[in-house]
Amino acid sequence: MDLTDLTLAGAAGLLAGGEISPVELAQAHLERIAALEGRLNCFITVSSELALEQARQAEAEIGQGEYRGALHGLPLALKDLYDVEGVRTTAGSKFFSDHVPTSTAAAVQKLLDCGAVLLGKLNMHEIALGVTNDNPHFGATHNPWNLDRTPGGSSGGSAAALSAGLCMGSLGSDTGGSIRIPASLCGIVGLKPTFGRVSLRGVFPLSWNLDHAGPLARRVKDVALLLQAVAGYDPDDPASVDRPVPDYLSLLEEGVQGWRIALADDPYFNAIDPEVLEAVRAAAKVFEELGAEVVPVEFPGAREAAFANGLVVVSDGAAFHRARLAEHPEDFGQDVRQRLQTGAAYTSSEYILARRAQVELRRSFERFFEGYHILLTPATPIPAPPLQGPDAVEQARRLTRFTAPFNLTGLPALSLPCGFTKGGLPIGLQIVGSPWGEAGLLRAGYAYETATRWHLQQPDLDPDR
């Protein structure tokens, strides 16, 4: 058994039954990181000693009957904008390359309280403002399916590490698609929860109005396990919302029989790579076979929402980095500096109009879901582009086309594999729901995943695999 091939849920069962140990799991992943990191560049910091210390503690606790639940002893890694006491947080930036926090992010503390093991901090697009993960300070991350392709971003290190078997789960952030885009391009599962569902305290900000924290993993059930652990109200986070957290696992296998599902079918969503369009339409047919009614619909407002989201992201980013941008602009990468300067140049009227559009479109999108359980769209309009292709600013406009509207409106959205191109690149399906509807998204995603086999494919990184 290759321990790095296990799912979170599968490994949890083996650990609880004493068939494998947390130390064995941690060692297997650290060995795989050592073997593949030179080709992939997924990590900024590998916390080997901490991981083994936590794994030994978990092993002792489980051996004494002190089992903390499904994440106890499982090796995870974090996008490098989550604070962990004593482990540096760089946010992929030269400015913070030596920053070692003295406290731990609220969501990470929840994982540690569950007994999770921290393998390290993952590479990302600089300050989370981009989707190529071509980081000028820490190097580019490579897509495991094709090393010449981008993994997407800004949580590209998370998605690439999961796809390559370097960790079993991760937390990322999503401001315009930064969880769902790399999930789509790397063939794994990523969830952007409803705005306010997961605490942002201790997470390096890009936009206070649009940032979402969320989980990535190789299976829908694994994402549900991670969300169960980190979701919930945090009174010390101004963006957190006090809403009950359901049991995400209890309804996972209930299926979509009788559901009314919308399929985005209009010029905005159809102007995409033909192989992506074919895969998404095929996915819709699977939902019909599962007993749902799938209705092709126009989804109005997506273009306007994507534009407004882009304006708010760079404006908020310019506000947060105003001193660094004014005093040391040369210390930002070229694409990030360009986007921050664009954000700083917007007028107050332009920003206010974008924020007003946010309010109006949020209400419009919420009303749409009064008639449908979920909405299906492509996660990205294209498969993974070359790392050395068009510039990063242009890639951001292309790849956030279908994800950004749901950051602006705060709706939950899930990306999961729904096919591959003829060239062997993953294709992602995006499932969107109503506010606080994560349980429904996971239920739908699990039904689709169970009915297909896309999630079982793995990139060929090992000569003997």
C-alpha positions as CSV (number, residue, x, y, z in Angstrom):
1,M,0.0,0.0,0.0
2,D,1.3,3.4,-1.0
3,L,0.4,5.6,2.0
4,T,0.5,8.8,-0.1
5,D,-2.3,7.5,-2.3
6,L,-4.8,7.3,0.6
7,T,-7.7,9.6,0.9
8,L,-8.3,11.4,4.2
9,A,-11.4,9.4,4.9
10,G,-9.6,6.1,4.0
11,A,-6.5,6.9,6.1
12,A,-8.7,7.9,9.0
13,G,-10.3,4.5,9.1
14,L,-7.0,2.7,8.9
15,L,-5.5,4.9,11.7
16,A,-8.6,4.3,13.9
17,G,-8.2,0.6,13.4
18,G,-4.5,0.6,14.2
19,E,-3.6,-0.7,10.7
20,I,-1.2,2.2,10.0
21,S,0.4,4.8,12.3
22,P,0.6,8.7,12.1
23,V,4.4,8.5,12.1
24,E,4.3,6.1,9.1
25,L,2.0,8.5,7.3
26,A,4.1,11.6,8.0
27,Q,7.3,9.9,7.0
28,A,5.8,8.6,3.7
29,H,4.7,12.1,2.8
30,L,8.0,13.7,3.8
31,E,9.8,11.2,1.7
32,R,7.6,11.9,-1.3
33,I,8.1,15.7,-0.8
34,A,11.9,15.1,-0.8
35,A,11.6,13.0,-4.0
36,L,9.4,15.4,-6.0
37,E,9.7,18.9,-4.6
38,G,12.7,19.7,-6.9
39,R,10.4,19.2,-9.9
40,L,7.2,20.7,-8.6
41,N,8.2,23.4,-6.1
42,C,5.0,23.2,-4.1
43,F,6.4,24.2,-0.7
44,I,7.9,27.4,0.6
45,T,8.6,25.8,4.0
46,V,8.7,22.1,4.9
47,S,8.2,21.6,8.6
48,S,9.7,18.1,8.9
49,E,10.6,18.2,12.6
50,L,7.2,19.7,13.6
51,A,5.3,17.2,11.5
52,L,7.2,14.2,13.1
53,E,6.7,15.6,16.6
54,Q,3.0,16.0,16.0
55,A,2.8,12.6,14.4
56,R,4.5,10.9,17.4
57,Q,2.1,12.8,19.8
58,A,-0.9,11.6,17.7
59,E,0.4,8.1,17.7
60,A,0.7,8.1,21.5
61,E,-2.7,9.6,22.0
62,I,-4.4,7.2,19.7
63,G,-2.6,4.3,21.3
64,Q,-3.9,5.4,24.7
65,G,-7.5,5.6,23.4
66,E,-7.5,9.4,23.1
67,Y,-8.8,9.5,19.5
68,R,-9.8,13.0,18.5
69,G,-11.7,12.1,15.3
70,A,-11.2,11.7,11.6
71,L,-8.3,14.2,11.2
72,H,-6.2,12.9,14.1
73,G,-2.7,12.0,12.9
74,L,-3.4,13.0,9.2
75,P,-0.8,15.0,7.3
76,L,-2.0,18.4,6.0
77,A,-0.3,21.4,4.5
78,L,-1.3,25.1,4.4
79,K,-1.2,27.8,1.8
80,D,1.5,30.1,3.1
81,L,-0.8,32.9,4.2
82,Y,-2.1,31.0,7.3
83,D,-0.3,31.9,10.5
84,V,1.2,29.1,12.6
85,E,3.0,30.1,15.7
86,G,6.7,29.6,15.2
87,V,6.5,28.7,11.5
88,R,7.1,31.5,9.1
89,T,4.3,33.0,7.0
90,T,5.6,34.7,3.8
91,A,2.3,35.2,1.8
92,G,4.6,34.5,-1.1
93,S,6.1,37.9,-0.7
94,K,9.6,39.3,-0.4
95,F,8.3,41.7,2.3
96,F,7.4,38.9,4.6
97,S,10.1,36.3,3.7
98,D,11.4,36.3,7.4
99,H,8.0,36.8,9.2
100,V,7.5,34.3,12.0
101,P,4.1,34.8,13.6
102,T,3.5,34.5,17.4
103,S,0.0,33.2,17.1
104,T,-2.0,30.6,15.0
105,A,-4.8,31.3,12.6
106,A,-8.2,30.4,14.0
107,A,-9.0,27.8,11.3
108,V,-5.5,26.2,11.7
109,Q,-6.0,26.0,15.4
110,K,-9.2,24.0,14.8
111,L,-7.2,21.5,12.7
112,L,-4.5,21.2,15.3
113,D,-7.2,20.7,18.0
114,C,-8.4,17.8,15.9
115,G,-4.9,16.3,16.0
116,A,-3.8,17.1,12.4
117,V,-0.2,17.0,11.4
118,L,1.4,20.0,9.7
119,L,3.8,19.1,6.9
120,G,4.5,22.8,6.0
121,K,3.5,25.9,4.1
122,L,2.7,25.8,0.4
123,N,3.8,28.0,-2.5
124,M,1.3,30.6,-3.8
125,H,1.0,33.5,-6.2
126,E,2.6,36.5,-4.5
127,I,0.3,38.1,-1.9
128,A,-2.5,35.9,-3.4
129,L,-3.0,38.4,-6.3
130,G,-2.8,36.2,-9.3
131,V,-3.6,32.8,-10.7
132,T,-0.4,31.4,-12.3
133,N,1.7,30.6,-9.2
134,D,4.7,31.9,-11.0
135,N,6.3,33.5,-7.9
136,P,9.3,35.7,-8.6
137,H,10.5,35.3,-5.0
138,F,10.0,31.6,-4.3
139,G,9.9,30.2,-7.8
140,A,7.1,28.8,-10.0
141,T,5.0,25.9,-9.0
142,H,4.6,23.3,-11.7
143,N,1.4,21.4,-12.6
144,P,1.9,17.7,-11.9
145,W,-0.1,16.7,-15.0
146,N,2.3,18.6,-17.2
147,L,5.3,20.3,-15.7
148,D,5.3,23.0,-18.4
149,R,1.8,24.1,-17.4
150,T,0.6,26.3,-14.5
151,P,-1.2,24.7,-11.6
152,G,-3.4,27.8,-11.3
153,G,-3.4,30.1,-8.3
154,S,-3.2,31.6,-6.0
155,S,-3.5,28.4,-4.0
156,G,-1.4,26.6,-6.7
157,G,1.0,25.0,-4.3
158,S,-2.0,23.4,-2.4
159,A,-3.6,22.0,-5.5
160,A,-0.3,20.7,-7.0
161,A,0.8,19.1,-3.8
162,L,-2.5,17.3,-3.4
163,S,-2.5,16.1,-7.0
164,A,1.1,14.8,-6.6
165,G,0.4,13.1,-3.3
166,L,2.6,15.4,-1.2
167,C,-0.1,16.0,1.4
168,M,-3.7,14.7,2.1
169,G,-5.5,18.0,2.5
170,S,-5.0,21.7,2.6
171,L,-6.5,25.1,3.4
172,G,-6.4,27.7,0.7
173,S,-7.9,31.1,0.2
174,D,-10.2,32.4,-2.6
175,T,-10.7,36.0,-3.5
176,G,-11.4,35.6,-7.2
177,G,-11.1,31.9,-7.7
178,S,-7.9,31.0,-5.9
179,I,-9.2,27.7,-4.5
180,R,-11.3,26.6,-7.4
181,I,-9.0,27.6,-10.3
182,P,-6.1,25.5,-9.2
183,A,-8.4,22.7,-8.1
184,S,-9.8,22.7,-11.7
185,L,-6.4,22.8,-13.4
186,C,-4.8,20.1,-11.2
187,G,-7.8,17.7,-11.1
188,I,-8.6,17.8,-7.4
189,V,-11.5,19.2,-5.3
190,G,-11.7,22.7,-3.8
191,L,-14.5,24.5,-2.0
192,K,-15.0,28.2,-1.5
193,P,-17.6,28.3,1.3
194,T,-20.1,31.1,1.9
195,F,-18.5,34.4,2.9
196,G,-18.3,34.4,6.7
197,R,-18.5,30.6,7.1
198,V,-14.8,30.0,7.9
199,S,-12.8,32.4,10.1
200,L,-10.2,34.6,8.4
201,R,-8.5,35.6,11.6
202,G,-4.8,34.9,11.2
203,V,-5.1,34.7,7.4
204,F,-3.0,37.2,5.5
205,P,-5.5,39.4,3.7
206,L,-5.8,40.5,0.1
207,S,-9.4,41.9,0.2
208,W,-11.3,42.3,3.4
209,N,-14.5,42.3,1.4
210,L,-13.9,39.2,-0.8
211,D,-11.5,36.8,0.9
212,H,-12.8,33.3,1.7
213,A,-10.9,30.6,3.5
214,G,-11.7,27.0,2.4
215,P,-10.5,23.4,2.0
216,L,-8.9,21.5,-0.8
217,A,-8.4,17.7,-1.1
218,R,-8.5,14.8,-3.5
219,R,-12.1,13.7,-2.8
220,V,-15.4,15.4,-2.0
221,K,-15.7,13.5,1.3
222,D,-12.3,14.7,2.3
223,V,-13.3,18.3,1.7
224,A,-16.4,17.7,3.8
225,L,-14.2,16.4,6.7
226,L,-12.0,19.5,6.5
227,L,-14.9,21.9,6.3
228,Q,-16.6,20.2,9.3
229,A,-13.4,20.9,11.3
230,V,-12.9,24.6,10.3
231,A,-16.4,26.0,9.8
232,G,-18.1,28.0,12.5
233,Y,-18.5,31.5,14.0
234,D,-15.5,33.4,15.3
235,P,-16.5,36.5,17.3
236,D,-12.9,37.8,16.9
237,D,-13.2,37.9,13.1
238,P,-15.3,40.9,11.9
239,A,-16.3,39.0,8.7
240,S,-17.5,35.9,10.5
241,V,-21.2,35.2,10.5
242,D,-23.0,33.4,13.4
243,R,-24.8,30.6,11.6
244,P,-25.3,27.0,12.7
245,V,-22.9,24.5,11.2
246,P,-24.7,21.4,9.8
247,D,-23.3,17.9,9.8
248,Y,-21.8,17.9,6.3
249,L,-21.2,14.2,6.3
250,S,-24.7,13.0,7.4
251,L,-26.4,13.8,4.1
252,L,-23.5,13.2,1.8
253,E,-24.8,10.0,0.3
254,E,-28.5,11.1,-0.2
255,G,-28.1,11.9,-3.9
256,V,-29.9,14.4,-6.1
257,Q,-33.0,12.5,-7.0
258,G,-35.8,15.0,-7.8
259,W,-33.5,18.1,-7.7
260,R,-33.9,20.9,-10.1
261,I,-30.5,21.9,-11.4
262,A,-29.6,24.9,-13.6
263,L,-26.9,24.5,-16.3
264,A,-25.4,27.8,-17.3
265,D,-26.0,28.0,-21.1
266,D,-25.5,31.5,-22.6
267,P,-22.9,33.3,-24.6
268,Y,-20.8,34.3,-21.5
269,F,-20.5,30.7,-20.2
270,N,-20.3,29.0,-23.6
271,A,-17.4,31.1,-25.1
272,I,-14.8,28.6,-23.8
273,D,-12.5,25.8,-24.9
274,P,-14.6,23.2,-26.8
275,E,-13.2,20.3,-24.7
276,V,-14.2,22.1,-21.5
277,L,-17.7,22.8,-22.9
278,E,-18.1,19.2,-23.9
279,A,-17.0,17.9,-20.5
280,V,-19.4,20.2,-18.6
281,R,-22.4,19.2,-20.8
282,A,-21.5,15.5,-20.3
283,A,-21.4,16.2,-16.5
284,A,-24.9,17.6,-16.7
285,K,-26.1,14.4,-18.4
286,V,-24.7,12.4,-15.4
287,F,-26.9,14.5,-13.1
288,E,-29.9,13.7,-15.2
289,E,-29.0,10.0,-15.0
290,L,-28.9,10.4,-11.2
291,G,-32.5,11.5,-11.2
292,A,-32.2,15.3,-11.3
293,E,-33.9,17.7,-13.8
294,V,-31.3,19.7,-15.5
295,V,-32.5,23.0,-17.1
296,P,-30.2,25.0,-19.4
297,V,-30.5,28.6,-18.4
298,E,-29.1,32.1,-19.0
299,F,-27.4,33.3,-15.9
300,P,-27.6,37.1,-16.0
301,G,-25.1,39.3,-14.2
302,A,-22.0,37.1,-14.3
303,R,-20.0,39.3,-16.6
304,E,-20.8,42.4,-14.4
305,A,-20.0,40.5,-11.2
306,A,-16.7,39.4,-12.6
307,F,-15.7,42.9,-13.6
308,A,-16.8,44.4,-10.2
309,N,-14.9,41.7,-8.3
310,G,-11.8,42.4,-10.3
311,L,-12.0,46.1,-9.5
312,V,-12.6,45.6,-5.7
313,V,-9.8,43.0,-5.4
314,V,-7.1,45.3,-6.8
315,S,-8.5,48.3,-5.0
316,D,-8.6,46.5,-1.6
317,G,-5.2,45.1,-2.3
318,A,-3.7,48.5,-3.1
319,A,-5.2,49.8,0.2
320,F,-3.8,47.1,2.3
321,H,-0.3,47.4,0.7
322,R,-0.4,51.2,0.3
323,A,2.8,51.9,2.3
324,R,4.8,49.1,0.7
325,L,3.6,50.1,-2.8
326,A,4.6,53.7,-2.2
327,E,7.9,53.1,-0.5
328,H,9.3,49.9,-2.2
329,P,7.3,49.2,-5.4
330,E,10.3,47.4,-6.9
331,D,10.0,44.6,-4.2
332,F,6.7,43.4,-5.8
333,G,6.7,41.1,-8.8
334,Q,5.9,42.9,-12.1
335,D,2.4,41.5,-12.5
336,V,1.4,42.1,-8.9
337,R,2.8,45.6,-8.9
338,Q,0.9,46.4,-12.1
339,R,-2.4,45.2,-10.6
340,L,-1.8,47.1,-7.3
341,Q,-1.1,50.3,-9.2
342,T,-4.2,49.8,-11.3
343,G,-6.2,49.4,-8.0
344,A,-4.7,52.5,-6.6
345,A,-5.7,54.5,-9.7
346,Y,-9.4,53.7,-9.5
347,T,-11.5,56.6,-8.3
348,S,-13.7,56.5,-5.2
349,S,-16.7,56.8,-7.5
350,E,-15.6,53.7,-9.4
351,Y,-15.0,51.8,-6.2
352,I,-18.4,52.8,-4.7
353,L,-20.2,51.8,-7.9
354,A,-18.5,48.4,-7.8
355,R,-19.6,47.9,-4.1
356,R,-23.1,48.9,-5.0
357,A,-23.1,46.4,-7.8
358,Q,-22.0,43.8,-5.3
359,V,-25.1,44.4,-3.1
360,E,-27.4,44.3,-6.1
361,L,-25.9,41.2,-7.7
362,R,-25.8,39.4,-4.4
363,R,-29.6,39.8,-4.1
364,S,-30.1,38.9,-7.8
365,F,-28.0,35.7,-7.5
366,E,-29.7,34.7,-4.2
367,R,-33.1,35.0,-5.9
368,F,-32.0,32.8,-8.8
369,F,-31.5,30.0,-6.3
370,E,-35.1,30.2,-5.2
371,G,-35.9,28.1,-8.3
372,Y,-32.9,25.8,-8.4
373,H,-31.0,23.6,-6.0
374,I,-27.6,24.2,-7.6
375,L,-26.0,25.8,-10.7
376,L,-23.5,24.0,-12.9
377,T,-20.8,26.0,-14.8
378,P,-17.3,25.3,-16.0
379,A,-14.8,26.1,-13.2
380,T,-12.3,27.6,-15.8
381,P,-12.9,28.4,-19.4
382,I,-9.6,26.7,-20.5
383,P,-7.4,23.9,-19.2
384,A,-4.1,24.7,-17.6
385,P,-2.2,27.2,-19.9
386,P,1.6,27.1,-20.3
387,L,3.7,28.6,-17.4
388,Q,5.6,30.6,-20.0
389,G,2.5,31.6,-22.0
390,P,0.6,35.0,-22.0
391,D,1.3,37.3,-19.1
392,A,-0.1,36.8,-15.7
393,V,-2.4,39.8,-15.7
394,E,-4.1,38.4,-18.9
395,Q,-4.3,34.9,-17.4
396,A,-6.1,36.4,-14.3
397,R,-8.8,37.9,-16.5
398,R,-9.3,34.6,-18.4
399,L,-9.1,32.1,-15.5
400,T,-11.3,34.0,-13.1
401,R,-14.1,34.4,-15.6
402,F,-16.5,31.9,-13.9
403,T,-15.2,31.9,-10.4
404,A,-15.0,35.7,-9.6
405,P,-18.8,36.3,-9.8
406,F,-19.3,34.1,-6.7
407,N,-16.6,35.8,-4.7
408,L,-18.4,39.2,-5.2
409,T,-21.7,37.7,-4.1
410,G,-20.3,35.4,-1.4
411,L,-22.1,32.3,-2.6
412,P,-20.6,28.9,-1.9
413,A,-19.0,27.1,-4.9
414,L,-17.2,23.8,-5.4
415,S,-14.8,22.7,-8.1
416,L,-14.3,19.0,-8.9
417,P,-12.9,17.0,-11.8
418,C,-15.2,16.3,-14.7
419,G,-12.9,15.2,-17.5
420,F,-9.6,15.5,-19.3
421,T,-8.5,17.0,-22.5
422,K,-7.0,14.9,-25.3
423,G,-3.7,16.2,-24.1
424,G,-4.3,14.8,-20.6
425,L,-5.1,18.0,-18.7
426,P,-7.8,18.0,-16.1
427,I,-11.1,19.8,-16.6
428,G,-13.1,21.2,-13.6
429,L,-16.9,21.4,-13.0
430,Q,-18.1,24.3,-10.8
431,I,-21.2,23.7,-8.6
432,V,-22.7,26.8,-7.1
433,G,-25.4,27.0,-4.4
434,S,-27.4,29.4,-2.3
435,P,-25.9,31.1,0.8
436,W,-24.9,28.6,3.5
437,G,-25.6,25.8,1.1
438,E,-22.3,23.9,1.4
439,A,-24.0,20.7,2.5
440,G,-26.0,20.6,-0.8
441,L,-22.9,21.3,-2.9
442,L,-21.0,18.5,-1.2
443,R,-24.0,16.1,-1.6
444,A,-24.2,16.9,-5.3
445,G,-20.5,16.7,-5.8
446,Y,-20.3,13.4,-4.0
447,A,-23.1,12.0,-6.1
448,Y,-21.3,13.0,-9.3
449,E,-18.0,11.8,-8.1
450,T,-19.4,8.4,-7.1
451,A,-21.0,8.0,-10.6
452,T,-17.8,8.8,-12.5
453,R,-14.1,7.9,-12.4
454,W,-12.3,11.1,-13.2
455,H,-11.1,11.5,-9.6
456,L,-9.3,8.1,-9.8
457,Q,-6.8,9.3,-12.4
458,Q,-3.4,10.4,-11.1
459,P,-0.5,12.2,-12.8
460,D,2.4,10.0,-13.8
461,L,5.2,11.4,-11.7
462,D,6.8,8.1,-10.7
463,P,8.6,5.9,-13.2
464,D,7.3,2.7,-11.5
465,R,3.7,4.0,-11.1
